[in-house]
């Protein structure tokens, strides 16, 4: 019963009203999504130092995170949900090819928002290993993004170094937790909605449409609740992880291209 209660919100997310999967006779196209990392108004790169508003600075050596459960929303509120088995992406700043990914078989139409989760949902996290392949394979692509001791994925991993007015040191954020399997734990899966209404995504038959999304790394530190890196330089499975999750959920916005 506890498992059912914990999985119910995810089931509602996946089976919300107004969804219409593409039928065999539907006119379909594809969407190619590109993630561009920035730091405020600057391009973001590994190994480069960036200043925070509080006087601290950070440099990132690793940035990896999961995006999943993609849904495309029309102006009237109806949704197209990407089949869940095909909806998991592992973003890795050190692997440029991971910043571009496509979804085929999207029903033709005009879409004004894209929804997704940052992290791996509770339903998939509790499935058998045969249902967790590709970027979720704990013996391959997900080997460094999974806690075997906690039976859960690391949704978001950020490592590097920091400098503050009072010193410097290493920085490590490994953020996981999906609410718990048999008992309640922290939940750092976050829902994101990217508004595309500034330039709606128009899907036409047999064509690929590009959508560019900016991911502002500065928001990890300043998003919903700003904090001192020197005070919170190492966070894993702890209550403060939810603060980081709330912050990284604010990273994403539509990057309009001419």
LOTIGU-250718 format. One record per atom (N, C-alpha, C, CB): residue in three letters; x, y, z. Coordinates in steps of 0.2 Angstrom, whole numbers, padded with zeros to 4 digits, always signed. Glycine has a CB too. Layout:
REM LOTIGU-250718
ALAXYZ
...
***
This chain:
REM LOTIGU-250718
UNK+0004-0006+0000
UNK+0000+0000+0000
UNK+0004+0006+0000
UNK-0005+0000+0006
UNK+0010+0006+0004
UNK+0014+0012+0004
UNK+0017+0013-0003
UNK+0020+0011+0009
UNK+0019+0008-0006
UNK+0022+0009-0013
UNK+0017+0012-0017
UNK+0025+0002-0015
UNK+0011+0010-0017
UNK+0006+0012-0021
UNK+0005+0020-0020
UNK-0001+0009-0021
UNK+0005+0022-0014
UNK+0004+0029-0012
UNK+0009+0033-0015
UNK+0003+0030-0005
UNK+0015+0031-0014
UNK+0021+0035-0017
UNK+0021+0035-0024
UNK+0028+0032-0014
UNK+0019+0030-0028
UNK+0019+0030-0035
UNK+0013+0034-0038
UNK+0019+0023-0038
UNK+0008+0035-0034
UNK+0002+0038-0037
UNK+0003+0045-0041
UNK-0003+0039-0032
UNK+0007+0049-0038
UNK+0008+0056-0041
UNK+0012+0055-0048
UNK+0013+0060-0037
UNK+0016+0050-0048
UNK+0020+0049-0055
UNK+0015+0046-0060
UNK+0026+0044-0054
UNK+0010+0042-0058
UNK+0006+0039-0062
UNK+0001+0044-0065
UNK+0002+0033-0059
UNK-0001+0049-0060
UNK-0005+0054-0063
UNK-0002+0059-0068
UNK-0008+0058-0057
UNK+0005+0060-0067
UNK+0009+0064-0071
UNK+0009+0061-0078
UNK+0016+0065-0068
UNK+0010+0054-0078
UNK+0010+0050-0085
UNK+0004+0050-0088
UNK+0013+0044-0083
UNK-0002+0049-0084
UNK-0008+0048-0088
UNK-0013+0054-0087
UNK-0011+0042-0085
UNK-0011+0060-0087
UNK-0015+0066-0086
UNK-0020+0066-0091
UNK-0011+0072-0085
UNK-0025+0070-0090
UNK-0031+0071-0095
UNK-0028+0075-0101
UNK-0037+0074-0091
UNK-0032+0073-0106
UNK-0031+0077-0112
UNK-0025+0075-0116
UNK-0029+0084-0110
UNK-0022+0069-0115
UNK-0017+0066-0119
UNK-0019+0062-0125
UNK-0012+0062-0114
UNK-0015+0062-0130
UNK-0018+0059-0136
UNK-0012+0056-0140
UNK-0022+0064-0141
UNK-0009+0050-0138
UNK-0004+0047-0142
UNK-0005+0046-0149
UNK-0002+0040-0139
UNK+0000+0047-0153
UNK-0001+0046-0161
UNK-0004+0040-0163
UNK+0006+0048-0164
UNK-0009+0040-0167
UNK-0012+0034-0169
UNK-0009+0032-0176
UNK-0020+0035-0171
UNK-0010+0026-0178
UNK-0007+0023-0184
UNK-0008+0028-0190
UNK-0009+0017-0186
UNK-0013+0032-0191
UNK-0014+0036-0197
UNK-0013+0043-0195
UNK-0021+0035-0199
UNK-0010+0045-0190
UNK-0008+0052-0188
UNK-0003+0055-0192
UNK-0006+0053-0181
UNK-0003+0061-0194
UNK+0002+0065-0197
UNK+0008+0066-0192
UNK+0000+0071-0201
UNK+0014+0064-0193
UNK+0019+0065-0188
UNK+0025+0068-0190
UNK+0020+0058-0185
UNK+0029+0071-0186
UNK+0036+0074-0187
UNK+0040+0072-0181
UNK+0035+0081-0188
UNK+0046+0076-0180
UNK+0050+0074-0175
UNK+0053+0081-0172
UNK+0056+0070-0177
UNK+0055+0081-0166
UNK+0058+0086-0162
UNK+0065+0085-0160
UNK+0054+0088-0156
UNK+0069+0089-0162
UNK+0076+0089-0160
UNK+0078+0094-0155
UNK+0081+0090-0166
UNK+0080+0092-0149
UNK+0081+0097-0143
UNK+0088+0098-0142
UNK+0077+0094-0137
UNK+0090+0104-0141
UNK+0097+0106-0140
UNK+0097+0109-0133
UNK+0100+0110-0145
UNK+0102+0107-0128
UNK+0103+0110-0122
UNK+0109+0114-0122
UNK+0103+0105-0116
UNK+0108+0121-0121
UNK+0114+0125-0121
UNK+0115+0128-0114
UNK+0113+0131-0126
UNK+0121+0126-0111
UNK+0122+0128-0104
UNK+0125+0135-0104
UNK+0127+0123-0100
UNK+0123+0139-0099
UNK+0125+0146-0099
UNK+0126+0148-0091
UNK+0120+0151-0102
UNK+0129+0153-0090
UNK+0130+0155-0083
UNK+0128+0163-0083
UNK+0137+0154-0080
UNK+0122+0164-0081
UNK+0119+0171-0082
UNK+0119+0173-0089
UNK+0123+0176-0078
UNK+0123+0178-0091
UNK+0123+0180-0098
UNK+0129+0178-0101
UNK+0123+0188-0098
UNK+0133+0173-0098
UNK+0139+0170-0101
UNK+0138+0163-0104
UNK+0145+0171-0097
UNK+0142+0161-0109
UNK+0142+0154-0110
UNK+0145+0150-0104
UNK+0146+0153-0117
UNK+0143+0144-0103
UNK+0146+0140-0098
UNK+0150+0135-0101
UNK+0140+0137-0093
UNK+0156+0134-0097
UNK+0161+0129-0099
UNK+0164+0125-0093
UNK+0166+0131-0104
UNK+0166+0119-0094
UNK+0169+0116-0089
UNK+0176+0119-0088
UNK+0170+0108-0090
UNK+0179+0119-0081
UNK+0185+0122-0080
UNK+0186+0129-0080
UNK+0190+0119-0085
UNK+0181+0133-0081
UNK+0181+0140-0081
UNK+0178+0143-0075
UNK+0177+0143-0087
UNK+0181+0148-0072
UNK+0179+0151-0066
UNK+0173+0156-0067
UNK+0184+0154-0062
UNK+0168+0156-0063
UNK+0162+0160-0063
UNK+0161+0163-0056
UNK+0156+0157-0066
UNK+0159+0170-0056
UNK+0157+0173-0050
UNK+0150+0173-0048
UNK+0160+0181-0051
UNK+0149+0172-0042
UNK+0142+0172-0039
UNK+0140+0179-0036
UNK+0141+0167-0034
UNK+0134+0181-0036
UNK+0132+0187-0033
UNK+0135+0188-0026
UNK+0125+0188-0033
UNK+0136+0183-0022
UNK+0138+0184-0015
UNK+0145+0185-0014
UNK+0136+0178-0011
UNK+0149+0185-0019
UNK+0156+0186-0019
UNK+0161+0180-0020
UNK+0158+0189-0013
UNK+0157+0174-0020
UNK+0161+0168-0021
UNK+0161+0166-0028
UNK+0157+0162-0017
UNK+0166+0162-0030
UNK+0166+0160-0037
UNK+0167+0152-0037
UNK+0173+0163-0040
UNK+0165+0149-0043
UNK+0165+0142-0044
UNK+0168+0140-0050
UNK+0158+0139-0043
UNK+0170+0134-0050
UNK+0173+0131-0057
UNK+0170+0124-0057
UNK+0181+0132-0057
UNK+0168+0122-0062
UNK+0165+0115-0063
UNK+0169+0110-0067
UNK+0158+0116-0066
UNK+0170+0104-0064
UNK+0174+0099-0068
UNK+0169+0094-0070
UNK+0179+0096-0063
UNK+0163+0093-0067
UNK+0158+0088-0070
UNK+0151+0091-0069
UNK+0159+0081-0066
UNK+0147+0090-0074
UNK+0140+0091-0073
UNK+0136+0086-0077
UNK+0138+0099-0076
UNK+0132+0082-0074
UNK+0128+0077-0077
UNK+0122+0077-0074
UNK+0132+0070-0076
UNK+0116+0076-0077
UNK+0110+0075-0075
UNK+0105+0072-0079
UNK+0107+0082-0073
UNK+0100+0069-0076
UNK+0094+0066-0080
UNK+0089+0070-0082
UNK+0092+0059-0077
UNK+0086+0070-0088
UNK+0080+0073-0090
UNK+0075+0067-0092
UNK+0080+0078-0095
UNK+0069+0067-0090
UNK+0064+0062-0092
UNK+0057+0064-0093
UNK+0065+0056-0087
UNK+0053+0059-0095
UNK+0046+0060-0095
UNK+0044+0066-0099
UNK+0043+0060-0088
UNK+0046+0067-0105
UNK+0044+0073-0109
UNK+0037+0072-0111
UNK+0049+0073-0115
UNK+0034+0078-0111
UNK+0027+0079-0113
UNK+0027+0086-0117
UNK+0022+0079-0108
UNK+0023+0086-0123
UNK+0023+0092-0127
UNK+0015+0095-0126
UNK+0025+0091-0134
UNK+0015+0101-0125
UNK+0008+0104-0123
UNK+0006+0109-0129
UNK+0008+0108-0117
UNK+0000+0108-0131
UNK-0003+0113-0136
UNK-0006+0119-0132
UNK-0008+0109-0140
UNK-0008+0124-0136
UNK-0011+0130-0133
UNK-0017+0129-0130
UNK-0012+0135-0139
UNK-0021+0123-0132
UNK-0027+0122-0129
UNK-0027+0117-0122
UNK-0032+0118-0133
UNK-0020+0116-0121
UNK-0019+0112-0115
UNK-0019+0105-0116
UNK-0024+0113-0110
UNK-0020+0102-0121
UNK-0019+0095-0123
UNK-0012+0093-0123
UNK-0023+0093-0129
UNK-0010+0087-0122
UNK-0003+0085-0122
UNK-0002+0079-0127
UNK-0002+0083-0115
UNK+0004+0079-0129
UNK+0007+0073-0132
UNK+0013+0070-0127
UNK+0010+0074-0139
UNK+0012+0064-0125
UNK+0017+0061-0120
UNK+0022+0057-0124
UNK+0014+0058-0114
UNK+0028+0058-0123
UNK+0033+0054-0127
UNK+0033+0047-0123
UNK+0040+0057-0126
UNK+0032+0041-0127
UNK+0032+0035-0124
UNK+0038+0034-0118
UNK+0033+0029-0129
UNK+0036+0032-0112
UNK+0041+0033-0107
UNK+0047+0029-0108
UNK+0037+0030-0101
UNK+0047+0023-0111
UNK+0053+0019-0112
UNK+0058+0023-0116
UNK+0052+0013-0116
UNK+0056+0028-0120
UNK+0060+0032-0125
UNK+0061+0039-0122
UNK+0057+0033-0132
UNK+0060+0040-0116
UNK+0059+0047-0113
UNK+0065+0049-0108
UNK+0053+0049-0110
UNK+0070+0045-0108
UNK+0076+0046-0103
UNK+0082+0049-0107
UNK+0077+0040-0099
UNK+0085+0054-0104
UNK+0091+0057-0107
UNK+0096+0058-0102
UNK+0089+0064-0111
UNK+0102+0057-0103
UNK+0107+0058-0098
UNK+0112+0064-0101
UNK+0112+0052-0096
UNK+0111+0070-0098
UNK+0115+0075-0100
UNK+0122+0075-0097
UNK+0112+0082-0099
UNK+0127+0076-0101
UNK+0134+0076-0098
UNK+0138+0081-0102
UNK+0137+0069-0099
UNK+0140+0086-0098
UNK+0144+0092-0101
UNK+0150+0090-0105
UNK+0145+0097-0096
UNK+0153+0084-0102
UNK+0159+0082-0105
UNK+0158+0078-0112
UNK+0163+0078-0101
UNK+0152+0077-0114
UNK+0150+0073-0120
UNK+0145+0077-0124
UNK+0147+0066-0118
UNK+0148+0081-0128
UNK+0144+0086-0132
UNK+0138+0083-0136
UNK+0148+0090-0137
UNK+0139+0077-0138
UNK+0133+0073-0141
UNK+0127+0072-0137
UNK+0135+0067-0144
UNK+0128+0072-0130
UNK+0122+0071-0126
UNK+0118+0077-0125
UNK+0125+0069-0119
UNK+0120+0083-0128
UNK+0117+0089-0127
UNK+0111+0090-0133
UNK+0121+0095-0127
UNK+0111+0085-0137
UNK+0106+0085-0143
UNK+0103+0078-0143
UNK+0110+0087-0150
UNK+0096+0078-0143
UNK+0093+0072-0143
UNK+0086+0073-0147
UNK+0091+0069-0136
UNK+0083+0068-0149
UNK+0077+0069-0153
UNK+0072+0064-0151
UNK+0079+0067-0161
UNK+0065+0066-0152
UNK+0060+0062-0151
UNK+0056+0062-0158
UNK+0055+0065-0146
UNK+0055+0056-0161
UNK+0051+0055-0167
UNK+0044+0054-0165
UNK+0054+0049-0171
UNK+0040+0054-0171
UNK+0033+0052-0170
UNK+0029+0056-0166
UNK+0032+0045-0168
UNK+0030+0063-0166
UNK+0026+0068-0163
UNK+0021+0070-0167
UNK+0031+0074-0161
UNK+0014+0070-0165
UNK+0009+0072-0169
UNK+0010+0079-0172
UNK+0002+0071-0166
UNK+0008+0080-0178
UNK+0009+0087-0181
UNK+0004+0092-0177
UNK+0007+0087-0189
UNK+0007+0098-0177
UNK+0003+0103-0173
UNK+0008+0108-0170
UNK-0001+0100-0167
UNK+0005+0113-0167
UNK+0009+0118-0164
UNK+0009+0117-0156
UNK+0006+0125-0166
UNK+0015+0117-0153
UNK+0016+0116-0146
UNK+0019+0122-0143
UNK+0020+0110-0145
UNK+0016+0124-0137
UNK+0018+0130-0134
UNK+0022+0129-0127
UNK+0011+0134-0132
UNK+0023+0123-0126
UNK+0027+0121-0120
UNK+0029+0114-0120
UNK+0023+0122-0113
UNK+0035+0113-0117
UNK+0037+0106-0116
UNK+0038+0105-0108
UNK+0044+0105-0120
UNK+0036+0099-0106
UNK+0036+0098-0099
UNK+0041+0092-0098
UNK+0029+0096-0096
UNK+0045+0091-0093
UNK+0049+0086-0091
UNK+0051+0085-0084
UNK+0056+0086-0096
UNK+0054+0080-0082
UNK+0057+0079-0075
UNK+0064+0080-0075
UNK+0055+0072-0072
UNK+0067+0083-0070
UNK+0074+0083-0069
UNK+0075+0077-0064
UNK+0077+0089-0066
UNK+0078+0071-0067
UNK+0079+0065-0062
UNK+0075+0059-0065
UNK+0076+0067-0055
UNK+0075+0054-0062
UNK+0072+0048-0064
UNK+0066+0046-0059
UNK+0077+0042-0064
UNK+0061+0046-0062
UNK+0054+0045-0058
UNK+0054+0039-0054
UNK+0048+0045-0063
UNK+0050+0039-0049
UNK+0050+0033-0044
UNK+0048+0027-0047
UNK+0045+0035-0038
UNK+0043+0027-0052
UNK+0040+0021-0055
UNK+0046+0017-0059
UNK+0035+0023-0060
UNK+0050+0021-0063
UNK+0056+0018-0066
UNK+0061+0016-0061
UNK+0058+0023-0072
UNK+0062+0019-0056
UNK+0068+0018-0051
UNK+0066+0011-0048
UNK+0068+0023-0046
UNK+0060+0009-0048
UNK+0058+0003-0044
UNK+0057-0003-0049
UNK+0052+0004-0040
UNK+0058-0002-0055
UNK+0057-0007-0060
UNK+0063-0012-0060
UNK+0056-0005-0067
UNK+0062-0018-0063
UNK+0068-0023-0064
UNK+0073-0020-0068
UNK+0065-0029-0066
UNK+0079-0023-0068
UNK+0084-0020-0072
UNK+0083-0021-0079
UNK+0091-0024-0070
UNK+0079-0026-0081
UNK+0078-0027-0088
UNK+0073-0021-0091
UNK+0074-0033-0089
UNK+0070-0017-0087
UNK+0067-0011-0089
UNK+0071-0004-0088
UNK+0060-0010-0084
UNK+0077-0005-0086
UNK+0081+0001-0085
UNK+0088+0000-0089
UNK+0083+0002-0077
UNK+0087+0001-0096
UNK+0093+0000-0100
UNK+0095+0006-0103
UNK+0091-0005-0106
UNK+0099+0006-0108
UNK+0102+0013-0111
UNK+0105+0017-0106
UNK+0096+0016-0114
UNK+0103+0023-0105
UNK+0106+0028-0101
UNK+0104+0026-0093
UNK+0104+0035-0102
UNK+0100+0022-0092
UNK+0098+0020-0086
UNK+0101+0013-0084
UNK+0090+0019-0085
UNK+0105+0010-0088
UNK+0109+0004-0086
UNK+0114+0005-0081
UNK+0112+0001-0093
UNK+0113+0002-0075
UNK+0117+0003-0069
UNK+0124+0000-0070
UNK+0114+0001-0063
UNK+0124-0005-0075
UNK+0131-0008-0076
UNK+0135-0005-0082
UNK+0130-0015-0078
UNK+0132+0001-0085
UNK+0135+0004-0090
UNK+0135+0012-0090
UNK+0133+0001-0097
UNK+0130+0015-0094
UNK+0130+0022-0094
UNK+0128+0025-0087
UNK+0124+0024-0099
UNK+0124+0021-0083
UNK+0122+0024-0076
UNK+0126+0022-0071
UNK+0115+0022-0075
UNK+0132+0019-0072
UNK+0136+0016-0067
UNK+0138+0021-0062
UNK+0142+0013-0070
UNK+0140+0027-0064
UNK+0142+0032-0059
UNK+0136+0037-0057
UNK+0147+0036-0062
UNK+0130+0035-0059
UNK+0124+0039-0058
UNK+0119+0035-0054
UNK+0121+0042-0064
UNK+0121+0031-0050
UNK+0117+0026-0046
UNK+0120+0025-0039
UNK+0115+0020-0050
UNK+0116+0025-0034
UNK+0118+0023-0028
UNK+0115+0016-0026
UNK+0115+0028-0022
UNK+0119+0011-0026
UNK+0117+0004-0025
UNK+0115+0003-0018
UNK+0123-0001-0027
UNK+0118+0007-0013
UNK+0116+0006-0006
UNK+0109+0009-0005
UNK+0121+0010-0002
UNK+0107+0014-0010
UNK+0100+0017-0009
UNK+0095+0015-0014
UNK+0101+0024-0008
UNK+0097+0011-0019
UNK+0093+0008-0024
UNK+0090+0014-0028
UNK+0088+0003-0022
UNK+0094+0019-0029
UNK+0091+0025-0033
UNK+0096+0028-0037
UNK+0088+0030-0028
UNK+0094+0032-0042
UNK+0098+0036-0047
UNK+0100+0042-0043
UNK+0095+0037-0053
UNK+0106+0044-0045
UNK+0108+0051-0044
UNK+0105+0056-0049
UNK+0116+0052-0043
UNK+0101+0060-0048
UNK+0097+0064-0053
UNK+0102+0069-0056
UNK+0091+0067-0050
UNK+0106+0072-0051
UNK+0110+0078-0053
UNK+0117+0077-0050
UNK+0106+0084-0051
UNK+0122+0078-0054
UNK+0129+0077-0051
UNK+0133+0083-0053
UNK+0132+0071-0053
UNK+0136+0087-0049
UNK+0140+0093-0050
UNK+0146+0093-0046
UNK+0135+0100-0049
UNK+0152+0093-0049
UNK+0158+0093-0045
UNK+0162+0099-0048
UNK+0161+0086-0045
UNK+0167+0101-0043
UNK+0171+0106-0045
UNK+0175+0109-0039
UNK+0168+0112-0049
UNK+0176+0116-0039
UNK+0180+0119-0034
UNK+0176+0126-0033
UNK+0187+0120-0035
UNK+0178+0129-0027
UNK+0175+0135-0026
UNK+0180+0140-0022
UNK+0169+0135-0021
UNK+0179+0146-0023
UNK+0183+0151-0019
UNK+0179+0156-0016
UNK+0188+0155-0024
UNK+0180+0157-0009
UNK+0176+0162-0005
UNK+0180+0167-0002
UNK+0171+0158+0000
UNK+0177+0173+0000
UNK+0182+0178+0004
UNK+0186+0175+0010
UNK+0177+0183+0007
UNK+0184+0169+0012
UNK+0187+0166+0018
UNK+0191+0160+0016
UNK+0182+0164+0023
UNK+0192+0158+0010
UNK+0195+0152+0008
UNK+0193+0149+0002
UNK+0195+0147+0014
UNK+0195+0143+0001
UNK+0193+0139-0005
UNK+0193+0131-0004
UNK+0198+0140-0011
UNK+0190+0128-0008
UNK+0190+0120-0007
UNK+0186+0117-0013
UNK+0186+0119-0001
UNK+0185+0111-0012
UNK+0182+0107-0017
UNK+0174+0107-0016
UNK+0184+0099-0017
UNK+0170+0106-0021
UNK+0163+0106-0021
UNK+0160+0100-0024
UNK+0161+0113-0025
UNK+0155+0097-0021
UNK+0152+0091-0023
UNK+0145+0090-0021
UNK+0156+0085-0020
UNK+0141+0090-0027
UNK+0134+0089-0026
UNK+0131+0083-0030
UNK+0130+0096-0028
UNK+0129+0078-0026
UNK+0126+0072-0029
UNK+0119+0071-0026
UNK+0131+0065-0027
UNK+0115+0073-0030
UNK+0108+0074-0028
UNK+0103+0068-0031
UNK+0105+0081-0030
UNK+0100+0065-0026
UNK+0096+0059-0028
UNK+0090+0059-0023
UNK+0100+0053-0028
UNK+0087+0053-0023
UNK+0081+0052-0019
UNK+0074+0053-0023
UNK+0081+0057-0013
UNK+0070+0048-0023
UNK+0064+0048-0027
UNK+0058+0048-0022
UNK+0064+0043-0032
UNK+0058+0049-0016
UNK+0053+0048-0011
UNK+0052+0042-0007
UNK+0046+0049-0015
UNK+0056+0037-0009
UNK+0057+0031-0005
UNK+0053+0025-0008
UNK+0054+0032+0002
UNK+0056+0019-0007
UNK+0052+0013-0010
UNK+0047+0010-0005
UNK+0058+0008-0012
UNK+0050+0008+0001
UNK+0045+0005+0006
UNK+0044+0010+0012
UNK+0048-0001+0009
UNK+0048+0015+0012
UNK+0047+0020+0018
UNK+0049+0027+0015
UNK+0051+0019+0024
UNK+0046+0032+0018
UNK+0047+0039+0015
UNK+0054+0042+0016
UNK+0042+0044+0018
UNK+0057+0044+0010
UNK+0064+0048+0010
UNK+0063+0054+0007
UNK+0069+0043+0007
UNK+0069+0058+0006
UNK+0069+0064+0002
UNK+0067+0063-0005
UNK+0075+0068+0003
UNK+0064+0068-0008
UNK+0062+0067-0015
UNK+0065+0073-0019
UNK+0054+0067-0016
UNK+0070+0072-0023
UNK+0073+0077-0027
UNK+0072+0077-0034
UNK+0081+0077-0026
UNK+0067+0073-0036
UNK+0064+0073-0043
UNK+0060+0080-0044
UNK+0060+0067-0045
UNK+0061+0084-0049
UNK+0057+0090-0050
UNK+0054+0090-0057
UNK+0062+0096-0049
UNK+0048+0093-0057
UNK+0045+0095-0063
UNK+0047+0101-0066
UNK+0037+0094-0062
UNK+0047+0102-0073
UNK+0049+0108-0076
UNK+0044+0109-0082
UNK+0057+0108-0078
UNK+0042+0115-0083
UNK+0039+0117-0089
UNK+0043+0123-0092
UNK+0031+0120-0087
UNK+0044+0122-0098
UNK+0048+0127-0102
UNK+0042+0130-0107
UNK+0054+0124-0106
UNK+0041+0136-0106
UNK+0036+0140-0110
UNK+0039+0141-0117
UNK+0034+0147-0107
UNK+0036+0139-0122
UNK+0038+0140-0129
UNK+0034+0145-0133
UNK+0038+0133-0133
UNK+0030+0148-0129
UNK+0025+0153-0133
UNK+0028+0159-0136
UNK+0020+0155-0128
UNK+0034+0160-0135
UNK+0038+0166-0138
UNK+0039+0164-0145
UNK+0044+0168-0134
UNK+0040+0158-0146
UNK+0041+0155-0153
UNK+0039+0148-0153
UNK+0049+0156-0156
UNK+0032+0147-0154
UNK+0029+0140-0153
UNK+0033+0135-0158
UNK+0022+0140-0155
UNK+0033+0129-0155
UNK+0036+0123-0159
UNK+0031+0120-0164
UNK+0038+0117-0154
UNK+0032+0121-0170
UNK+0027+0119-0175
UNK+0029+0112-0178
UNK+0026+0124-0181
UNK+0026+0107-0177
UNK+0028+0101-0180
UNK+0024+0099-0186
UNK+0026+0095-0175
UNK+0027+0098-0192
UNK+0024+0096-0198
UNK+0026+0089-0200
UNK+0026+0101-0204
UNK+0022+0086-0204
UNK+0023+0079-0206
UNK+0030+0078-0210
UNK+0017+0077-0211
UNK+0033+0073-0207
UNK+0039+0071-0210
UNK+0045+0076-0209
UNK+0038+0068-0217
UNK+0044+0081-0205
UNK+0049+0086-0204
UNK+0052+0086-0197
UNK+0047+0093-0206
UNK+0058+0088-0196
UNK+0061+0088-0189
UNK+0062+0096-0187
UNK+0069+0085-0189
UNK+0059+0097-0181
UNK+0059+0104-0179
UNK+0064+0105-0173
UNK+0051+0106-0177
UNK+0067+0110-0173
UNK+0072+0111-0168
UNK+0069+0115-0162
UNK+0079+0115-0171
UNK+0071+0113-0156
UNK+0069+0117-0150
UNK+0076+0118-0146
UNK+0064+0113-0146
UNK+0077+0124-0144
UNK+0083+0126-0140
UNK+0082+0128-0133
UNK+0088+0131-0144
UNK+0085+0124-0128
UNK+0083+0126-0121
UNK+0090+0128-0118
UNK+0080+0119-0118
UNK+0089+0134-0114
UNK+0095+0136-0111
UNK+0095+0133-0104
UNK+0095+0144-0110
UNK+0100+0131-0101
UNK+0101+0128-0094
UNK+0106+0133-0090
UNK+0103+0121-0094
UNK+0103+0137-0086
UNK+0107+0142-0083
UNK+0110+0139-0076
UNK+0103+0149-0081
UNK+0117+0138-0077
UNK+0120+0134-0071
UNK+0120+0139-0065
UNK+0127+0133-0073
UNK+0120+0145-0066
UNK+0120+0150-0060
UNK+0114+0149-0055
UNK+0120+0157-0062
UNK+0109+0147-0058
UNK+0102+0146-0055
UNK+0103+0140-0049
UNK+0097+0144-0059
UNK+0108+0135-0050
UNK+0109+0130-0045
UNK+0111+0134-0039
UNK+0115+0126-0048
UNK+0114+0139-0039
UNK+0116+0143-0033
UNK+0112+0148-0031
UNK+0123+0145-0034
UNK+0108+0151-0035
UNK+0104+0157-0034
UNK+0096+0156-0036
UNK+0107+0163-0038
UNK+0094+0150-0038
UNK+0087+0150-0041
UNK+0082+0151-0036
UNK+0087+0143-0043
UNK+0079+0147-0033
UNK+0074+0148-0028
UNK+0076+0150-0021
UNK+0070+0142-0027
UNK+0082+0148-0019
UNK+0085+0150-0013
UNK+0093+0150-0014
UNK+0083+0145-0007
UNK+0095+0157-0013
UNK+0103+0157-0014
UNK+0106+0155-0008
UNK+0104+0165-0015
UNK+0112+0152-0009
UNK+0116+0150-0003
UNK+0123+0150-0004
UNK+0114+0142-0002
UNK+0127+0150+0002
UNK+0134+0150+0002
UNK+0137+0143+0000
UNK+0137+0153+0008
UNK+0141+0143-0005
UNK+0145+0137-0007
UNK+0149+0135-0001
UNK+0148+0137-0014
UNK+0153+0139+0002
UNK+0158+0138+0007
UNK+0154+0134+0013
UNK+0161+0144+0009
UNK+0148+0136+0014
UNK+0144+0133+0020
UNK+0141+0127+0018
UNK+0138+0138+0022
UNK+0140+0126+0011
UNK+0136+0120+0009
UNK+0140+0117+0003
UNK+0129+0121+0007
UNK+0147+0115+0004
UNK+0151+0113-0002
UNK+0150+0106-0004
UNK+0158+0115-0001
UNK+0147+0102+0001
UNK+0147+0095-0001
UNK+0140+0092+0001
UNK+0152+0091+0003
UNK+0136+0090-0003
UNK+0129+0088-0002
UNK+0127+0082-0006
UNK+0124+0094-0004
UNK+0125+0077-0002
UNK+0122+0071-0005
UNK+0115+0069-0002
UNK+0127+0065-0003
UNK+0115+0064+0001
UNK+0108+0062+0003
UNK+0106+0065+0010
UNK+0107+0054+0003
UNK+0104+0071+0009
UNK+0103+0075+0015
UNK+0098+0080+0014
UNK+0110+0079+0018
UNK+0094+0083+0019
UNK+0089+0087+0018
UNK+0090+0093+0014
UNK+0086+0090+0025
UNK+0097+0096+0014
UNK+0098+0102+0010
UNK+0098+0100+0002
UNK+0105+0104+0012
UNK+0098+0094+0001
UNK+0098+0092-0006
UNK+0091+0094-0010
UNK+0098+0084-0007
UNK+0086+0095-0006
UNK+0080+0097-0009
UNK+0080+0104-0010
UNK+0074+0096-0004
UNK+0084+0108-0007
UNK+0085+0115-0009
UNK+0089+0116-0016
UNK+0090+0119-0003
UNK+0094+0111-0016
UNK+0097+0111-0023
UNK+0093+0109-0029
UNK+0103+0107-0023
UNK+0088+0104-0027
UNK+0083+0102-0032
UNK+0079+0107-0034
UNK+0080+0096-0029
UNK+0076+0111-0029
UNK+0072+0117-0030
UNK+0075+0122-0035
UNK+0069+0120-0024
UNK+0082+0123-0034
UNK+0086+0128-0037
UNK+0087+0125-0045
UNK+0092+0129-0034
UNK+0089+0119-0045
UNK+0090+0117-0052
UNK+0084+0116-0057
UNK+0094+0110-0052
UNK+0078+0116-0053
UNK+0072+0116-0057
UNK+0071+0122-0061
UNK+0066+0114-0053
UNK+0074+0128-0058
UNK+0073+0134-0061
UNK+0078+0136-0067
UNK+0074+0140-0056
UNK+0082+0131-0069
UNK+0088+0132-0073
UNK+0085+0133-0081
UNK+0092+0126-0073
UNK+0080+0130-0082
UNK+0078+0129-0089
UNK+0073+0134-0092
UNK+0075+0122-0090
UNK+0075+0137-0098
UNK+0071+0142-0102
UNK+0072+0141-0109
UNK+0073+0149-0100
UNK+0067+0143-0113
UNK+0067+0143-0120
UNK+0072+0148-0123
UNK+0060+0144-0123
UNK+0076+0145-0127
UNK+0082+0149-0130
UNK+0079+0150-0138
UNK+0089+0146-0130
UNK+0076+0156-0139
UNK+0074+0158-0145
UNK+0079+0159-0151
UNK+0069+0163-0145
UNK+0079+0155-0156
UNK+0084+0156-0161
UNK+0080+0160-0167
UNK+0087+0149-0164
UNK+0084+0164-0171
UNK+0081+0167-0177
UNK+0080+0162-0182
UNK+0085+0173-0179
***
